[in-house]
């Protein structure tokens, strides 16, 4: 019994076919796992690698692969590159010479037809043949495939079932997608991951069969590119052929499989987190080891979210240029959707929130109105001083929680009546970016909406029939004027009259409740909003903020984890999660989040430095504490709590002179701000040091 493999990768092509830099890397990665004695067990001399071959060399290698094989040999053929269908729909594997004639027809002699491979495989006496095709239209390979049976064969335990099996990255009609930046292709990446980690051993018997590998890779592929449909085609029991070994009892593999159970839509559930933490300790794994495993398991869904954001940006850019999208632009968007591997249902919610309801451009399933109410600055609810007071004279003044996160990266201005447009097209197509700021300890910055862009406040006569939209618009107007109780009353009516089309009323009613410090009511409204828009970053951020104010730190962290999973550059969520970790006494995690917020240029940046300094102080790292307060003061020289807290750190280092100078500066600033009690407290600190 011999295991042999032919691995082919074609990255370089003639003009007319895009280069595929990942393909030759796919071959190297596949060879590495197959020849690993603890995994694939293929002898290095029995693995042939072809990179960018010409048609004749590729055909000769295919014939040599299958000639003179014995019944109980295992043959693996792997191809990564372009798959092309000719005019009759037959599949051809492209070589580096593949091109079309001036009439646009495929020159077949520059390819390797699937029919050629069928022929030599059918003529072979080998009873275990595995074909893996990572190319467009690869599902077409199985068309017209027949099996040649020349007798029975005893099945050996180490090889599993007999027969022929094909794994394909796509169906007969689909494109297959390469990873960006020339990494492994999407499909091959997860084949390799399933084999290398042993995670594809779904029945935990210590071996990865072909059908298990297919199930594992398909699940992962569709998490990152849902439009891709990997398929499996088998003759006899080919799907039960054993391809590689998997470790039994390996703690990392056991932990990984548990993460797969508790990971859902890019995050780990709250109970899952508790269970996994306990399992990590039982298995004796280090935190950095389990963190790396979790990152890898959650990565596909996070990549999917990034693709949604890329599509959203492309749509926004297109609509910013054209009031009504042309057929040409719509075709470009459709092609971009295909390249990203997104289905119509994946982009439906994007097109719903970007394109006003009933707008003349036809997008699928437009349900809700856009959340981009016209304003450039809006104040998110402040944290009550009873919870934490910034000017309080303790070593832990209240965190400055500042939200600077766009509700939509960019969007189209809301029309005055999005429900009554019919076919007249977009009345206004102003691309806006919105910032929502939370400044619990500073004077809130508020910009009133531009009347030309935002819905006009509704006025009613005794005979006016008041619609849900009228209440919704008036609620927004009251919200902008800080009449939060009045806004809530109007949002109540909008929801009562038309809850399906005014889901956004839940969002704004939640924000109004937060301003009034009704955090439980805010959570209940965000719950309703997130049922319809479960991946809305701002809904998650604001619910997380409300949970934080209710001292439900685990729930806050869960929402912020999901928000960060969707948008890893969400500096607000990192800063806010740091605050929750701080309250739990997890200062190392808090510092990591504040550091990330600083890297992402969180606004205002002084807040992230200030918050990180507090955590360093809790760790008795006074030098680092002082460094961060220095940065805070550099960014805002009038921020009294920074001077006061730096004075505390200098006191711990017995640097009385520096501490006294800081307390004096804090006292002066507090006095100027009318905070007499705080000023007096700073002076008492000075007096105590001078005793």
N, C-alpha and C positions, 0 to 999 in steps of 0.2 A: 504493500500500500504506500502510495506516494502522494504528497500534496504539492501541487504546482499552481503557479499564478502568473498571469500576464496582465500587467497594469499599464494602461495607456492614458497619457494626458496630452492634450493639444491646446496650447495657449496662443500660438502664433498663427495668423491666418492671412490669406490674400485680402486685398481691398474688397470690401463688401460684407465681410464678416468681422465683428468686433473681436479684439483680442480678449482672451480669458486668462489673466495672470494666475488665477487660483488653480488652474487645472494641473499644472506640473507639480504644484505643492500638494495637491490632492494625492497624486501618485506617491510622493515621498512619504506622506503621512500614512497611507494605506500600507505601504511596504514595511514601515516601521512596526506597526502592530502585528502584521501577519508573521513577520520573522522573529518576533519576540518569543523565546521558548516558553515563557510562562503564559502566553496569550494565544497566539496563532499557531505556533509550532511549525511553521514552514521553514525549510532550510533556505538560507540566503541564496544558494546556487539554484534553487528551484523557483525563484521569483525573477521574472524578466520585466524590466521597466523600459517603456518606450516613451520618449518625450518628443513631441512634434514630428512624428514620422511621416514619410511619404506613403502613398497608398500601397505600393508593392511591398514595401518593408512591413507594413502593418498586416497585410494579408498573409505574407509568408510566416510571420510570427504567430498568427492565429492558427494556421495549418500545423505548425510545429507544436503548438500547445496541445492540440487534440490528437495528433498522430501517435500511434504506438502506445496509447494509454491502456491500462488494465481496467477491468471492471470495477475494482474496489479503490481506484485512485480518486482523489478529490481535485477537480479543476476549477479554478476561479478566474473569470475574465472580468476585469474592471475597466471602464472607460469614462473619462471626464473630458468634456469638450462640447462642440456644437453638434446637435442632431438636426438634420434637415430632411424635410419631406419633399419628394419630387411631385410632378404634376399628377401622378396617379395615386398619391398619398402614401407611397412606400418610404420607409425610413432609411436614411443613409447616415453613417458616421463620418463626420468631416475630418479631413486631414489638413496638414499645413498648406497643401496645394489646392484645396477645394475652392472652386470659383464657379461663376455662371457665365454663359455666353452673352454676346451683345443683345440677344432677344430676352435675356433675363431667365433663361432656363438653366437648370443645374447641369454641369458637365459631370456626368456620373462616373467617368473614368478617374476623376480626381477624388473619389470618395470610396468608402468601403460599405457596400449595401448590406442591410440587415439580412437579406436573403442569402448572401455568401456565408455569413456566420451560421445561419440556420443549417445550411447544407453540411458544413464540416462538423457541426455538433451532432447532427443526426447520423452521420457516418461513423462517429467515434464509438468505440466499445465501452468507454467510461460511463459509469452509471451515476456518478455524482458530479453534476455540472452546475456551477453557480455563476450567473451573469449579473453584474451590477452596472447599471447605466445611469450616469449622472449627466443627462443632457436633455435638451428640449425634445418634446414629442416622444420620449423614450418608451412610453406605453405602447407605441405602435410596433415595437420590436416583437411582441408576442403574436401579432396578427399572422395567421397562416402557419403558425408553428405546429409541427407534428413530432410525435415521439417515435423512436425506433426501438422496438423491444426485441432483443435477441437472446432471451433466456432469463431465468431467475438469478438472483444474487443474494447470498447471505448478507444480512445487515450486521455490520460490526458496531459494537456499542460506541466506539470512539468517533464514529462518523455519522451515526444516526441514519435517517431515512435515505432511500435511493431515489434517483430521478433527476429532473432538471428544473431549475428555478431561476426566475429573473426578478430582480429588484429594480424598480425604476423610480426616478426622482419626480416624474410627472406622468400624466395620462398621455394618450395618443394625440391630444389636441392642445396640450398646455406647454407654456414656456417653463424653463427651469431657470433658477436665479443664482447668480454668483454673489458671494459676499463682497462688500466694499473693501477698498484698500488692499486688494489682492490676498486676503486671508483664504482659508479653505472655503469651498463652496458650501452653501447651506446644507444640502443633503449629505454630502460626504462628511462634513463636520460632525453631524450627529451619528452617522454610522461609526465613525472613529471613536466618538465619545462612548457609545454603547458598548463597543468591543473593549476599548482600553480600560475603562473603569469597571467593567463587569455589570454595569447597570442594566444592560439588555438581557441579562439572565433573569427573566421574569418569573420563572418557576423555582429559582434558587437551587438548581440541581448541579451547579458547578460548570455548566456549559451554555454557550449561546447558540441556539439554533437559528436558522435563517428566518423563520417566521417571527421569532422573538425580536431579532434585530430589526426586521421590518416594522413591527409594532412600536418599538421604542423610537426609531428614527422618524416615523410618520407623526407620532405625537409631538415630538420636539419641533419638527419642521413646521407643523401647522400652528404651533404656538407663535412662531416668529414670522411665518409667511402663510397665512391661512388659505390663500388661493392655490398653493401647491398641493397636489394630491399624489403622494408617493403610492405606488401600487406593487403588488406581488402576483406573479403568475407561476404556477407550478404544474409539473407533470408527475404523476404518481405521488410519492411522498417527498418530493424534492424540498418542500417547505420545512421538513424536519431534519435536513442535513445539518450536522453540527459544524459550525464554522470556527469557533474559538473556545478557549477555556475561560472560566471566571472563578475568582477566589471564593472560597467558602469560609465564613467566619471572620472576614476582614472587617474591622470596626468602621473604617471609612466608608466601605460599600454599604454596610448596614445603616449607617447614619444617612447616607445619601438617599437610600430607598425610603427612609422615614421622612426625609425632607420632601421627596416627591409626593408623599401622601398628604402632607400638611401645607404644601405650597399651592396656592390658588390665585390665578390672575395676577401674578407678579408679586405676591406677598405671602407671608406665613401668618396663619390665624393666631389669635391670642392664645388659645389653648395649645395650639401647635407649638408656639414659642415656649410655653412652660414645659411641654413634654420633651421637646428637643434639647432644652437646657439640661433637663434631668438625664436624658440619654447621653449627652456629651460627657457628663461627669461619670456615668456608669461605664462608658466605653473607654474612658481615660484619654479622650482627645483634647488637644489644645484649642482654645478659642479661635486662633488664627486658622487652624485646620478646618474647623467646622464652618467658619465664615467663608472660606474659599469654596467649600462645597456648596453652600447656600447660594453664593453669588453665581456659580455655574448653573445650578438648577433653575434659578429665577431669571437667568439672562435671556432666554428666548422670548418670554412675554415682554420684557423690558425693551428688547429690540423691536418687537411689534409696535409698542407704543411710540418709539422713535420714528418708525415708518409712518404712523398716523400723523405725527407732527410734521413730517416732511411733506406729506400730501396736503395737509391743511395749509402750510405755508405756500405751496405751489398754487393752490386754489385761490387763496387770498391775493397773491400777486396777480393772477390772471384776472380776477374780478376787479382789482384796482386799476387795471388797464382798459378793461372793456365793461361797459354797463351791461350789455347782453353778450354772453360768450358766443363766439363764432363757432361754426362746425369744426373749423381747423383747430381752434383752441381746445374744444371738447375732445377731439380725437387725440390731441397731445396729452390731455389729462388722463384719458382712458389708457393710453400706452404707458404713462408714468405709473398709473395704478397697477398695471400688469407687471411692470418691472419691479415694483415694491412687493409684489405678491399679495395684494390686498383684494378682497372680494367686494362686491357691491354693498353687502351688509356691513362690512367693516367701515366703509367711508360714509355710510348714510348719515350717521350722527354728525359728522364733520360738515357735510353739505347742508344739513338741517340748520345748524347754528350759524353757518357763514352766509347761506343764501336765504333771504326772507321767504316766508311761506307764500306759495302761489306765484313766486317770481317766474318770469317767462322762461328762464333756463330750466330745463327739466332735470331734476336730480331725484334719486330714489328716496321714498319714505320721509318726506319733510314733515316733521311733527311739531317741534317746539320752536318758539321764537328765540332770537339770539339774545344772549345775556349782555351784549355790548351796549348797555344804556349809555347814552352820550354824555361822557364826562371825562376829564383827564385826571382828576384826583378825587378820591373818595376815601373817607376815613372809616376804617374797620373798627369795631368796638374796642374800647379801651379796657385794660385790666383794672379792676377796682382797687383803690388804695388800701382797702381793708385786707386785701390778699397780700400785697407787697408794696411798700412805699419807697419810691426811688430816693427820696431825701432822708429816709430813716437812718438814724445814726447807728447802724450795725455794720458788721463786716459784709452783709449781704443785702445791699439795697435792691429795690425791685428791678427786675430786668426791663430794659427798654425793648419792647416788642414792636418791631416795625415791619409792616408787610409792604413789600414792593414787588408784587407778582402780578403779571398780566392775567386778567380773566380769560382773554383770548390773546394769543400772541399778536395777531392783528385781525381785524374783522370789518364787516361792512356796517355802516351806520344804520340804526333801526329806522325803518320807514314809519311815517306817522300812522298808517293803518295797514299793517302787514297782512291782515286778514281780508282786505277788500281791494287788493290790487288787480286780481284777475289776470288778464293777459297784457296789461299795459306796460310791463317791464319795470325796472328799478327806477324809482323816483329820485333816489339819492344813493350814491355809491362812494361814500367818503371812508377811506381806510383809516382806522383809528388804532391807537395803542393806549391801553388803560393801565393806570397804576393805582393800587389800593393800598393805602398806608395805614398802619396801626402805630400810633405814637402814644402809649399810655401815660408817659410821664413828661411829654413835651406838649406844646400848644399844637393842636391838630391843624394840619394844612388842608384846606377845603377849597375846591374850585367849583363854582356854580356852573351848571351845564349851560352850554350855548343854546339859546332858544332856537336857533336855526337848525340845530342838529338833533335836539332831544324832543320827545313828545310834549306838546303843549298841555298845560294843566287843563283838565276838563272843568267846564262850568255847566251847571244844570239849572234848568227852569223847572217849575212844578210839573210841567207836562212832559219833560224829557224822559225818554226811555233809556235808562242807564245800562250800558252793556258791560260785560266783563272787562273789555279793553279800556272803557272809560275809567272804571275803578282802578285798573292796573296803572294806567298813565297818571291818574291823580295820586295814587299811592307813591309812585316814583317821585313826583313833584314834591310831595310832603316829605319824603325821605331826604331829598336834596336840601330841603329847608330845615332839616333836623327835627321835624315834627314826627317822631318815630311812633308815638301812639296813634296818631291820625293815619300814618302810613299803614300800620298794622290793620286798622279797621278797613281800609280800602282794599288791601291785599286779601283780607278775609272774604270780602264780597266777590272779588275777581275769582278766587278759588271756588267759592260756593257756586257761582254761575257757570264757570267753564274750567274745571280743574285739569282737563286734558291739554288744552292749548295754553294754559298759563301756569305751567310747572315752574317757571321762573319766579312766580309770585312766592313760592315756598322759599326760594333762595333769598329774595329781598326781605321777606318777612322774618327769616332767620337772622339776617344782619340787623334789622331794626330791633329785634328782641335782644340781640347781643349788646347793642348800644345802651339798652335799658338794663343791662346786666341780668336779663332773664335767660341764663345760659341753658337751662334745661329745655325751655321752650325753643330756644335757638337750635339745639340738637335735634329736637323732634321735627323741625322744619327742614333742616339739612338732610335728615333721614329720608323724608319724602322726596326731596330734590334728587338725592343720590340714588334712589331706586330707579329713576329714569336715566340719570347721567352718572353712572357709577365711577367713571374715570375722569370726572371733572376735577382738575387740580384745585381750583379755588373752593369748590364745595368741600373737598377733603380738608384743605387747610383751615377753613373757617370752622368746620365741625371739630377738628383737632384743637383749635384755639378754645372752643367752648368747653370741650372735655377737660382741657388744661385748667380752666377756671373753675371747673367742678371738682378739681383734684382727682380726676380719673385719668391718671397719667398713662396707664397701659393703653387705654382706648385712644388717648391723644396720640401716643407713639404709633399705634397701629394705623391711624389715618395718615399720619405724616410719613410713615414707611411707604405706604401705597402711593402717596403723592410723589415722593422722591423716586419711587420705582417708575412712575410714568414720566417724570421730568427730573432727571438727575441734577439738573442745573438750577433747581428751585432753591435759591438761597434762603428765602423766607422759611421754608419747611425745615431746612437744616438748622437754622437758628432757633426756631420754635421747638424742634425736637431736642435740641441741646438744653433748652429750659426745662423740658419735662424730665430729661435724664438728671439734670441738676437737682430737681425736687426729689427724685428717687435716691439721691446720693451716689449716682453712677457718674462720677466726675470725669473719669477717663473718656467715657462715651460722649459726655457733654463737650469736652475739649475738642474731640475729633469733629463733632458737628460744627462747633463755632469756627474751627480752623477751615473747614470746607466752606462755610458761609463767607469767611474772609477771602478765600481764594476766588469765590464767585462774585466778589465786590458787592456784598450785601449793603443795602441802603437803609439808614445811614450806617456807614462802616464803623463808626465809633461804638455803636451798640454791640456789634459782634466782639470787638476787642474788650469792651467793658464786661460783657458776659463771660468771656473766656478768662478774664482776670479773676472773676469771682470764683471760678472753679479751681484755678491754680492756687488761690488763697486757701480753699478748703483742703487742698493737698499739702499745705504748708510749703509750697514752692513760691517763696516770697519774691525771689529775684524775677521769676517769670511774671508774677503778679504785677510787679512794678513796671516791667517792660510793656505790658499790655495797657496799663493805666497811662503810661507815657504816650502811647499811640492814641488812646482815647482823648487825652488832653490836646495832643497835636491836632486832632480833627475837630475838637470843640473845646476851646480854651475857657469857655464860660460854664462848663458842666461841673457843678459843685460836687456831686457824689463821687466823681473820679478823684478829685483832690482829697476828699475825706477818706475814701477807701485806700488811696495810696498812702495816706498818713498812717492808717492801720497797719499796712505792710511794713512801712519803715519802723513803726513801733516794735513789731515782732523782730526786726533785725537790729534793734537797739540803736538805731540811727535817730536819736532824739531831735537833732537840729533839723533834719529833713522832714521829720514827722510834724514838728511844730510849724514849719513853713507851710506845709500842706493844710494843716488844720486851720491856720490863720486865713489862707486863701479861700478855703471852703466857707469859713465863717463870714468873710466879707461878701462872697457871692450870695450866700443865703440871705444875708441882711438886705442886699440890693433887691433881691427877689421877694422880699416881704416874708421870708420864712424865719421868723424870729426865734422860734423854739429850736429849729435845726442849727441856727447860727450859735445860739447859746450852748448847745450840746458840743459843738466843735471847740468853743472857747474853754469849756470844762475839760476837754481832752488835753488842751494846752496846759491848763493849770495843773492837772495831775502829773504831766511829764516834768513840770518845773519844780514839783515839790521835793 
